[in-house]
């Protein structure tokens, strides 16, 4: 069992806080709801680790996709669940997943539920995985749930890879540029500087600037890398503060080019996760809770989680999303159409594909724009360095030609 610290309010609008014990976050929420409480925040108590297997970090989406596909195929063939778990455990290359599946198989053979066993032994598993299995156990459609999750995690992995490539490429190129410039300034330019000083001639302004820059780099090169390290660490630590995290993720959405990629990726996460949760049998309220905790953009996730109050008051999901102004207009409108026609799950599935394509297209365009732009910037810097080095040499040759 895990302990969760909660803040909630009663129907009389009185605020309460305390600790609730449950096997999962969703189970804790359900317990509090049964007591007539509206949950405002729920955080697992620090130090609580009722877990037998430590996967070290979050399980990779690609590995989850492969595992789910294997589970779905074997279950569809009529194999019992315990034997299926043992077979997949023997086939997977991920040692952490293999140990987890073996432990889950032992628990299930002892009479424990599949979802509870995964929650107990899989700290690195996403909540979407555990709650989908829980719903699949109730509805008796585990093979369908595993097949759906296989496709879902495969799509999620590809989507994250696209966004990651768009974000990492410019950072990598700029970091490489800083390293190359540092090497030139610290090792190459000083050899020319000593030669220029012996010429006893008036140097061009750009050369003087280069020599002064090289002197600064030679003395204080560590300052540049120290500042970069401090900024990176500070951003990591600041992410723990909710206000900063909200502001930072909202800022990412407003960035030119990159903002559209982040928004499209998050919209796809919302649509595909909601669709999968509802297909597994979760009600809209539970699906919203799980989806909000699975989205990578915290600003959009927080606004989605806040729609719970409106949903409990009887408002439609599309109306609640429109009030947040955090989701694309098309997503809000299509959610409304899905609700009106009674086909919300299918509509969200279509929108997930649409925003997947949007993410791919936006990423391709971003890389097509950034690549030549970064090359031009690097060429300008290198060209400036070469010009600063060769101008005095040309002036010296010109003076020799005049004297002759």
C-alpha positions in Angstrom: 0.0 0.0 0.0 1.1 3.6 -0.7 0.4 6.7 1.4 -1.0 9.8 -0.3 -1.2 13.3 1.2 -4.4 15.0 0.0 -6.2 18.3 0.1 -9.9 18.2 -0.5 -13.2 20.0 0.1 -16.6 18.8 1.4 -19.9 19.4 -0.2 -20.3 22.2 2.3 -17.1 23.8 0.8 -15.1 23.1 3.9 -11.4 22.4 3.3 -9.7 19.2 4.6 -6.3 17.7 4.4 -4.8 14.3 5.5 -3.4 11.0 4.4 -5.1 8.1 2.6 -3.6 4.7 1.9 -4.3 2.9 -1.4 -2.6 0.7 -4.0 -2.6 3.5 -6.6 -3.4 7.1 -7.1 -6.7 6.4 -8.8 -7.8 4.1 -5.9 -6.9 6.8 -3.4 -9.1 9.3 -5.4 -12.0 6.8 -5.4 -11.7 6.3 -1.7 -11.9 10.0 -1.0 -14.9 10.4 -3.4 -16.7 7.6 -1.6 -16.3 9.8 1.6 -18.0 12.7 -0.2 -14.8 14.7 -0.8 -13.8 16.6 -3.9 -10.0 16.1 -4.3 -8.0 19.3 -5.0 -4.5 17.8 -4.8 -3.1 14.4 -4.2 0.7 13.7 -3.8 2.4 10.4 -2.8 4.0 10.8 0.6 7.8 11.0 0.3 9.7 7.9 1.3 6.8 5.6 0.6 8.1 2.8 -1.6 6.0 -0.4 -1.1 7.7 -1.9 -4.2 9.5 -5.1 -4.8 11.1 -4.3 -8.1 13.0 -1.0 -8.8 13.1 -0.2 -12.5 15.4 2.8 -11.8 13.5 5.2 -14.0 10.4 5.5 -16.1 9.9 2.5 -18.5 10.6 3.5 -22.1 7.5 3.8 -24.3 9.1 1.7 -27.0 9.7 -1.2 -24.6 6.1 -0.9 -23.3 4.8 -1.0 -26.8 6.7 -4.2 -27.7 5.6 -5.8 -24.4 1.9 -4.8 -24.9 1.9 -6.1 -28.4 3.3 -9.5 -27.3 0.8 -9.7 -24.4 -2.1 -8.9 -26.8 -1.1 -11.5 -29.4 -0.5 -14.3 -26.9 -3.7 -13.6 -24.9 -5.7 -13.5 -28.2 -4.4 -17.0 -29.0 -6.0 -18.3 -25.7 -3.0 -18.5 -23.4 -3.7 -18.1 -19.7 -2.6 -14.8 -18.2 0.1 -16.2 -15.9 1.7 -18.2 -18.7 1.5 -15.2 -21.0 3.4 -13.1 -18.4 6.0 -15.7 -18.1 6.5 -16.1 -21.8 6.8 -12.3 -22.4 9.2 -12.0 -19.4 11.5 -14.6 -21.1 11.4 -12.7 -24.5 11.8 -9.1 -23.4 15.4 -7.7 -23.6 14.7 -5.1 -20.9 15.9 -6.8 -17.7 13.9 -4.5 -15.5 10.7 -5.3 -17.3 11.5 -9.0 -17.3 11.9 -9.1 -13.5 8.7 -7.1 -13.1 6.7 -9.4 -15.3 8.0 -12.5 -13.4 7.0 -10.9 -10.1 3.6 -9.9 -11.5 3.1 -13.5 -12.7 3.9 -14.8 -9.2 1.4 -12.4 -7.7 -1.4 -13.2 -10.2 -0.9 -17.0 -9.7 -1.3 -16.3 -5.9 -4.7 -14.7 -6.6 -3.9 -11.0 -6.8 -5.4 -8.7 -9.5 -3.3 -8.0 -12.6 -3.5 -4.2 -12.3 -2.7 -4.2 -8.6 0.3 -6.4 -9.2 1.6 -4.1 -12.0 1.1 -1.1 -9.7 2.9 -2.9 -6.9 5.9 -4.1 -8.9 6.1 -1.4 -11.6 7.1 2.0 -10.2 8.3 3.1 -13.6 5.0 2.3 -15.3 2.8 5.1 -16.5 -0.6 5.5 -14.8 -2.3 5.1 -18.2 -0.9 1.5 -18.3 -2.1 0.4 -14.9 -5.6 2.1 -15.2 -6.2 0.6 -18.6 -5.4 -2.9 -17.3 -7.7 -2.3 -14.3 -10.5 -1.3 -16.6 -9.7 -4.3 -18.9 -10.0 -6.7 -16.0 -13.4 -5.4 -15.1 -14.7 -5.5 -18.7 -13.0 -8.8 -19.6 -11.2 -7.4 -22.6 -7.6 -7.6 -21.6 -6.3 -8.7 -25.0 -8.0 -5.7 -26.7 -6.6 -3.4 -24.0 -3.1 -4.7 -24.5 -3.3 -4.4 -28.4 -4.6 -0.8 -28.0 -1.8 0.1 -25.5 0.8 -1.4 -27.9 -0.4 1.0 -30.7 -0.7 3.9 -28.2 2.8 3.6 -26.7 4.3 3.1 -30.2 2.7 6.4 -31.3 3.7 8.1 -28.1 7.4 7.1 -28.6 7.4 8.4 -32.2 5.7 11.6 -31.1 8.2 12.3 -28.3 11.1 11.4 -30.7 10.0 14.1 -33.2 9.7 16.8 -30.5 13.0 15.7 -29.0 14.8 16.0 -32.3 13.4 19.4 -33.0 14.5 20.6 -29.5 17.9 18.9 -29.3 19.2 19.7 -32.8 19.7 23.5 -32.3 21.0 23.0 -28.8 23.5 20.5 -30.0 24.7 22.7 -32.9 25.0 25.8 -30.6 26.9 23.8 -27.9 29.3 22.5 -30.6 29.7 26.0 -31.9 30.6 27.2 -28.4 33.2 24.4 -28.0 34.8 25.1 -31.4 34.9 28.9 -30.8 36.5 28.2 -27.4 39.2 26.0 -29.0 39.9 28.6 -31.7 40.1 31.5 -29.2 42.2 29.7 -26.6 44.6 27.8 -28.8 44.7 29.2 -32.4 44.2 33.0 -32.1 47.0 33.5 -29.4 49.6 32.2 -31.9 48.6 34.9 -34.4 48.4 37.5 -31.6 52.1 37.2 -30.8 53.0 37.6 -34.5 50.8 40.7 -34.9 52.4 42.4 -31.8 55.8 41.9 -33.4 54.7 43.6 -36.7 54.5 47.0 -34.9 51.6 48.1 -37.1 48.1 49.6 -36.7 45.7 46.7 -36.6 42.1 46.8 -37.9 39.3 47.2 -35.3 38.0 43.7 -35.9 41.4 42.2 -35.3 41.8 44.2 -32.0 38.4 42.9 -30.9 39.4 39.3 -31.8 42.6 39.6 -29.8 40.8 41.1 -26.8 38.2 38.3 -27.0 40.9 35.6 -27.3 42.6 37.1 -24.2 39.3 37.0 -22.3 38.6 33.4 -23.4 42.1 32.3 -22.4 41.6 33.8 -18.9 37.9 33.1 -18.2 36.9 30.2 -20.5 35.6 28.3 -17.4 33.1 31.1 -16.7 31.2 30.4 -19.9 30.8 26.7 -19.1 30.1 27.4 -15.4 27.3 29.8 -16.4 25.8 27.2 -18.8 26.0 24.5 -16.1 24.4 26.9 -13.5 21.5 27.8 -15.9 20.8 24.2 -16.7 20.8 23.1 -13.0 18.8 26.2 -12.0 16.1 25.3 -14.6 16.0 21.7 -13.4 15.6 22.8 -9.7 13.1 25.5 -10.6 10.8 22.9 -12.3 10.0 21.7 -8.8 8.2 24.9 -8.1 4.7 24.7 -9.5 4.3 28.4 -10.3 7.6 28.5 -12.2 6.8 25.2 -13.9 3.4 26.5 -15.1 5.0 29.7 -16.3 7.8 27.9 -18.1 5.5 25.4 -19.9 3.2 28.3 -20.9 6.2 30.1 -22.2 7.2 27.1 -24.4 3.8 27.2 -26.0 4.3 30.8 -27.0 7.7 30.3 -28.7 7.8 30.9 -32.4 7.9 27.6 -34.4 8.7 25.5 -31.3 5.4 26.5 -29.6 3.3 25.0 -32.4 5.2 21.7 -32.1 4.8 21.6 -28.3 1.1 22.4 -28.6 0.4 19.9 -31.4 2.3 17.2 -29.5 0.4 17.8 -26.3 -3.0 18.0 -28.1 -2.1 14.6 -29.6 -1.3 13.2 -26.1 -4.6 14.5 -24.8 -6.7 13.0 -27.7 -4.9 9.6 -27.9 -4.8 9.1 -24.1 -8.5 10.1 -23.6 -9.5 7.8 -26.4 -7.6 4.9 -25.0 -8.9 5.4 -21.5 -12.5 5.6 -22.7 -12.0 2.6 -25.0 -10.7 0.6 -21.9 -14.0 1.5 -20.1 -13.0 4.4 -17.8 -15.7 7.1 -17.3 -14.9 10.6 -18.6 -14.0 11.9 -15.1 -11.4 9.2 -14.5 -10.1 9.4 -18.0 -9.5 13.2 -17.6 -7.6 12.5 -14.3 -5.3 9.9 -15.9 -4.8 11.9 -19.1 -3.9 15.1 -17.2 -1.1 13.2 -15.4 0.3 11.8 -18.6 0.6 15.0 -20.6 4.2 16.4 -21.0 3.1 20.1 -21.1 2.3 21.0 -17.5 0.3 24.1 -18.4 -2.1 22.2 -20.6 -2.2 19.3 -18.1 -3.1 21.6 -15.2 -5.9 23.2 -17.2 -7.2 19.8 -18.2 -7.2 18.7 -14.5 -9.0 21.8 -13.5 -11.9 20.9 -15.8 -12.9 18.3 -13.2 -14.8 20.8 -11.1 -16.9 21.8 -14.2 -17.4 18.1 -15.2 -18.6 17.3 -11.7 -21.0 20.2 -11.9 -22.6 18.7 -15.1 -20.9 20.7 -17.8 -19.7 19.1 -21.0 -16.0 18.4 -21.5 -15.8 20.7 -24.6 -17.4 23.6 -22.6 -14.9 23.0 -19.8 -11.9 22.9 -22.3 -13.1 26.1 -24.0 -13.1 27.9 -20.6 -9.5 27.1 -20.0 -8.3 28.6 -23.3 -5.3 26.2 -23.2 -6.3 23.8 -26.0 -6.4 24.4 -29.8 -9.8 25.6 -31.0 -10.2 22.7 -33.4 -9.6 20.2 -30.6 -12.3 21.9 -28.5 -14.8 22.0 -31.3 -14.2 18.4 -32.3 -14.5 17.3 -28.7 -17.9 19.0 -28.7 -19.0 17.3 -31.9 -18.0 13.9 -30.4 -20.0 14.6 -27.3 -23.1 15.7 -29.3 -22.9 12.6 -31.7 -22.1 10.1 -28.9 -18.8 9.2 -30.6 -16.3 11.1 -28.4 -13.9 8.1 -28.3 -13.7 7.8 -32.1 -13.6 11.5 -32.7 -10.6 11.8 -30.3 -8.9 9.0 -32.1 -9.2 10.9 -35.4 -7.9 14.1 -33.7 -4.9 12.2 -32.3 -3.9 11.2 -35.8 -4.5 14.7 -37.1 -2.2 16.3 -34.4 0.4 13.5 -34.9 0.6 14.6 -38.5 0.7 18.3 -37.5 3.6 17.5 -35.1 5.5 15.7 -37.8 4.9 18.4 -40.4 5.8 21.2 -37.9 9.0 19.4 -36.9 10.1 18.8 -40.5 9.5 22.5 -41.2 11.3 23.7 -38.1 14.4 21.6 -38.9 14.3 22.8 -42.5 14.3 26.4 -41.2 16.8 26.0 -38.4 19.4 24.0 -40.3 20.3 26.7 -42.8 19.9 29.5 -40.2 22.4 27.8 -37.8 24.8 27.2 -40.7 24.6 30.9 -41.7 25.2 32.0 -38.1 28.2 29.7 -37.7 29.5 30.8 -41.1 29.2 34.4 -40.0 31.2 33.8 -36.8 33.9 31.7 -38.5 34.1 34.2 -41.4 34.5 37.1 -38.9 37.4 35.2 -37.2 39.1 34.5 -40.5 38.7 38.1 -41.7 40.1 39.4 -38.4 43.2 37.1 -38.8 43.9 37.8 -42.5 43.2 41.6 -42.7 46.6 42.5 -41.0 48.4 40.0 -43.3 46.8 41.5 -46.4 47.8 45.0 -45.1 51.4 43.8 -44.5 51.6 42.4 -48.0 50.1 45.6 -49.4 52.7 47.7 -47.5 55.6 45.5 -48.8 54.3 45.9 -52.4 54.2 49.7 -52.1 57.7 49.9 -50.6 59.1 47.8 -53.5 
